[in-house]
Amino acid sequence: MKTVITVKAFQALQTTSALCKAANVSRGQLRLYEEDGLITPHSRTEAGYRQYGTDTLDRLKVIKNLKELGFTLAEIALLLSDRDQGALDETAIQRLAAQALKKIDERMAALQVIRGYVAPVAVGDMSVLQDEDCNFVFEFMTALSAGETRRRA
């Protein structure tokens, strides 16, 4: 059975390429989100190419924001599923939010430690590079330097 798509709806559909560009995601990410049930193509062309509805871009933005907060794809799938069904489990959302907050706090603490080593180097104090505990700073700065050299070449 063929799906009939109106001209207006057809014009609103986006190709994989256009959607990836608009959402700033790779084709691989898009396929992964599709495999995990986070997004679904609206339809396919006769040649089998996926076409996505305009709401998919908004959904991708939500997925990216939730990932930035530290949610896993499985947790995001649960949240989106609940939202799609119109029944939000407030207790589950509160638990997930608490877990995300813990991850954010841990990330911020780790970044503060790294900042403590990188900040002196940024203002010319190289003595921190002699500390055995901060070999990663030297390696980090060397990697940055090597990457900059390659870009100039």
C-alpha positions in Angstrom: 0.0 0.0 0.0 1.5 3.3 -1.1 1.4 6.4 1.1 -0.1 9.4 -0.5 1.7 12.6 0.2 0.2 16.0 -0.6 2.3 18.6 -2.5 2.5 20.8 0.6 3.7 17.9 2.8 6.2 16.8 0.1 7.7 20.3 0.0 8.1 20.1 3.8 10.0 16.8 3.7 13.8 16.9 4.1 16.4 14.7 2.6 19.0 13.0 4.9 21.7 15.4 3.6 19.6 18.5 4.2 18.6 17.3 7.7 22.1 16.5 8.7 23.3 19.9 7.6 20.5 21.8 9.3 20.9 19.8 12.6 24.7 19.7 12.4 24.8 15.9 12.8 26.5 13.3 10.7 24.8 10.6 8.7 26.1 8.1 11.1 24.5 9.9 14.1 21.2 10.1 12.2 21.3 6.4 11.5 22.2 5.6 15.1 19.3 7.7 16.3 17.0 6.0 13.9 18.2 2.5 14.9 17.7 3.5 18.6 14.1 4.6 17.8 14.8 8.3 18.6 13.7 9.5 15.1 11.8 7.9 12.3 11.8 8.9 8.6 8.4 10.2 7.5 8.6 8.3 4.2 10.9 7.0 1.5 11.2 7.9 -2.1 10.6 5.3 -4.8 14.4 4.9 -4.9 14.4 4.2 -1.1 15.9 7.5 0.1 14.7 8.6 3.5 12.6 11.7 3.8 12.1 13.4 7.2 9.3 15.6 8.4 10.0 19.2 9.6 9.5 18.1 13.2 12.6 15.8 13.0 14.9 18.8 13.1 13.3 20.0 16.4 13.6 16.5 17.8 17.3 16.3 16.8 17.9 19.6 18.7 16.3 18.1 21.8 18.4 14.9 21.5 21.6 17.0 21.1 20.7 19.1 24.1 19.9 16.1 26.3 23.2 14.5 25.2 25.1 17.6 26.3 23.4 17.4 29.7 24.9 13.9 30.0 21.9 11.7 29.2 22.6 8.4 27.5 20.7 7.5 24.3 18.7 4.9 26.2 17.6 7.6 28.7 16.8 10.0 25.9 14.7 7.3 24.2 12.7 6.8 27.5 12.1 10.5 27.8 11.1 11.0 24.2 8.9 7.9 24.4 7.1 9.2 27.4 6.7 12.6 25.8 5.4 11.0 22.6 2.8 9.1 24.6 1.8 12.2 26.5 2.4 10.5 29.9 5.5 11.8 31.7 6.7 9.8 34.6 7.7 12.7 36.9 9.5 10.4 39.3 11.6 8.9 36.6 12.3 12.3 35.1 13.4 13.6 38.6 15.7 10.6 39.0 17.2 11.2 35.5 17.6 14.9 36.2 19.4 14.1 39.5 21.8 11.7 37.7 22.4 14.3 35.0 23.1 17.0 37.6 25.6 14.6 39.3 27.4 14.0 35.9 27.5 17.8 35.3 29.0 18.5 38.7 31.6 15.8 38.2 32.5 17.2 34.8 32.8 20.7 36.2 35.0 19.5 39.0 37.3 17.7 36.6 37.5 20.7 34.3 38.4 22.9 37.3 41.3 20.6 38.1 42.5 20.8 34.5 42.0 24.6 34.4 44.2 24.8 37.5 47.1 23.3 35.5 46.4 25.0 32.1 45.8 28.6 33.4 49.3 29.2 34.7 50.8 27.9 31.4 48.5 30.3 29.5 50.1 33.3 31.3 53.6 32.0 30.8 54.2 30.0 34.1 55.8 26.8 32.8 56.8 25.5 36.2 53.5 23.6 36.4 54.8 21.4 33.5 57.5 20.1 35.9 54.8 18.5 38.1 54.6 14.8 37.5 50.9 14.9 38.1 50.3 17.1 35.2 52.0 15.2 32.3 48.6 15.4 30.6 49.0 19.2 30.3 52.3 18.9 28.5 50.8 16.2 26.2 47.7 18.3 25.7 49.7 21.4 24.8 52.0 19.3 22.5 49.0 17.8 20.7 47.4 21.3 20.3 50.7 22.5 18.9 51.0 19.6 16.5 47.4 20.1 15.3 48.1 23.8 14.7 51.2 23.0 12.7 49.3 20.6 10.5 46.6 23.2 9.8 49.1 25.7 8.7 50.8 23.3 6.3 
